[in-house]
Amino acid sequence: MRRQISPIALAVALGLLVGLPAQAGAATNPFGSKSPAQILARTSAAMTKAGSVHLVNRSSLGGTVPFTLTTDSSTSKGAQTEAFGGGVEKVRLIGTTLFIYADATAFSLDFNVSNSSLANQWVRVPSSNANYSNISDAVLLPSLIENTVRMKSLKDLGLKKFQGQEAVAIKGSPPDTTPGTSETQTVYISTAAPYLPIGLKTAFLEGVNGSGTSLFSKWGEKVNVASPSPYVIATTSNFP
């Protein structure tokens, strides 16, 4: 069971998503003759070296915004807040210590648990729990890097404008694209060294138009995550 609901996964579940085209930018690509794969490899290395990032995602499907995600991510700690389907879910990871806060709606949608006794309170999830890895990995930088640069059928779209900034756009499709669909994503990479991503757009079309946009900022800044108080400890009987 996958805990985090990504924009593409949400679109597939609702039967949707199409991305918005970026505007044309300048005429010179700073990566020269490098292939899209080489550009993404360089970007991946730069993300790893930076060590941390702030990410904000909004997905609009059919004119509404059913999913928002804010993440402060590093290699050893992170904090994440998701709002989807009328529910709210928060995660804090400090080393190997994992905490989660979810309301009743989030428990139902994300864990398929109705009327959870743990709703609306902070819960420490033991590392032995079946969902520990799914939850903790989603807030760490390595997972974010993989979700950003791991694509197939790559295409260099050249320089584009993204949120008013000039960027090199690399388009592709996730390797786990659902058969029979046309999922794509486009990562927008800064034209200035060290060539870090400034944004990501996901795209899907199945009868309803929509868009998913992620914004990256605060690369390399310190991530501070505090332990919540009070909290309860999850058990195998009350946490899925």
N, C-alpha and C positions, 0 to 999 in steps of 0.2 A: 504494500500500500504506500503510495507516494503522498507525503504530508503536504509539501508545498504545492499550491495550485499556480502553475505558471500561466502567463497570458495565452500561450498556444494551447496548453491543455484545457484551459477554461473555454477557449473558443471552440475546440473540438467537442467538448461536452455540451455546449449550447448550440453547436452546429453552425459556426461562423468563421472571420477576421481578415481584413485587408489593410495593408500598410499604405501610408501616405508618401508620395514621392518627394524627395528632397530637391531643392533648387540647384541649378547649375552653379559651380563656383569658378575658381580661377583656372588657368589653362595648363598649369604645370603640376605634375604629380611628384611629390618629394621622394617617392620610393623608386622612381625611375623604371627600370625594366624588371624589377622584382615581381615574381608571380604572386597571386592572391595568397597562396599557402605560405610563401616566405614572409609576406607582410603580416599575416596573422601569427606566425611563429615569433616574429620580432615583437609584436604587440603582447603576446602571451608572456614572453620573457620580461617585458617592461612592467606588466601587471604584477608578476611575481615579485620583482625587485621592489616595486612600490610598497607592497606589503599590506595595504589597507585602502578602503574606498567607501564612499557614501553613495548609495543607489536609491533612486526614486522611480517607481514604475506606475503608470496608469494605463489601463486598457479600456477602450471605449468600443462597445458592441451595439450596433443598431442605434447609435445616438445616446446611449447611456454608459455610465462608468461602473461596471460591476466588480472591478478588481483594482485595488491600490496596494502598493507594497513599498515599504521603506526599510532599507537595510544599512547598518554600519558593520562592515565586515573586515576581518583581518585573518591571519593564519591561525590564531589561537583563541580568539574571542569574537563575539558578534552580538548584535541586537537587531531584531526584526519585528515589524508590525505589519500585519496583513488585514485588509478589510475586503470581504467578498460575500455576496449573497445576503447582505444584511448582518453578517457576523464579523467579529473581531478576534484576532488571534495574535499574541505577542510571544516572542522567544528571546531568551537571554542565555548566552553560552559563555562561560568563563573557564577556560581550560577544558576540563572534562566534566564540569558541573553544568547541567542543563536545567533550565527552568522554562515553563510554558504557562501562559495565561490565555484562556479561551472562554468565550461566552457560550451559552447553550446552543446557539445557532451554529457557531464554528465547530463545536464538538460533533454536532449532527452532520454537517456538510463534509468536514475534513476527516473525521474518524468514524462516521456512521454510528454514533452513540447518542441515543436520545435521553434527555433528562439526566445528564451526567451529574453526579454528586460533586465533581471537581470544577464545575462551571463557575466562572466569575471569581476565581481565586488563583494565586500563584501556586504552581505545582513543581516540585523537583522530580525530574524523571531519572531513575537509575540507569546506569549504562547497560544493565542487563535487560532492559525493556526492549521489546521487539521493534519499537519505533524510534529508539534512541538515535541510531545512525542516520535515519531518514531526516529527522528533525535537526540534529546538530550539523550534519554535513551541509545542509541547505544555507546556513548562515556564514559558513567559512569561505574565505577567499578562493581556495582551489576549486570549489564547486562553481562559484561565480565565474571564474576564468573559463572553466570548461563549457559552461552554458553560453558564454559570449563568443568564443573562438572556434568551438568544435562544430564544424559544418562540412557538408559535402557539396558537390556541384558548384564550386566557387566561381564568382565573377567579379572582376574589378570594375566598378562603376565610375572610377575616376574621382575628381574632386566635386564635392557637393556642399551645400550650405545646410548645417544642422543647428537649429536653435540659434541662428545668427552667427555660428562659427564655421570656419572653413574646415573641411574634413575629407579624408579619403574614405570612400564607401565600398565595403566588401559585402557582397550578397551571396547567400547560400541557403541550404536547407538543413535542418537538424538531421543527424544520422538516423534518428529513431522516428522519422516522419511516418505518420499513419498511412498505410497503403490506400491508394485511391484519393488522397488529398494533395493539396499544393502548398504545404506549409513552407514558408521562407522566413529568413531573418536577415537584416542588414545591419552591420556594425559600422559606426562612424568613428574613424581614428583621427586624432589630432595631427595636423601637419607639422607640428613643432615637436622636437625631441623632448621626452623619450618616446613619443608616439603612442600615447595611451588612449583608450576609447573615451569618447565624450558622450556617446549615445548608442542605443540599439533599438531597432524597430522590428517587430514581429508582424507577420502577415498571413492571413488565411481567408479564403473566400468559399462560402457555402450558402448562398442565398441571401445573406445579410452582410452589409459593409461594416467595417470597423477598423480600429487601429490599436496597436500596443506600442508604447514608447517608454524607454528607460533612459534615465539621465545619470551619468557618472560624474562625481565631483570629489573634492577633498582627498585626492590620491596621496598616500603616504602620511596622512595625518593620524595622530594617536587616537585609537578607539578606546573609549572608557565605557565599561559595562559594570554596573553595580548589582550586587545580589539583592533580590527583592526580599522584603520582610513585611508581614509574616509569610510563610509558605507551608504547604503540606507535602508529604512525600508520597508519590504515587506507588501503588501496589499492582500486582498482576490482576487483582480482582476489580480495581476501580479505574484502571487506565488501559486502553486498548493496546 
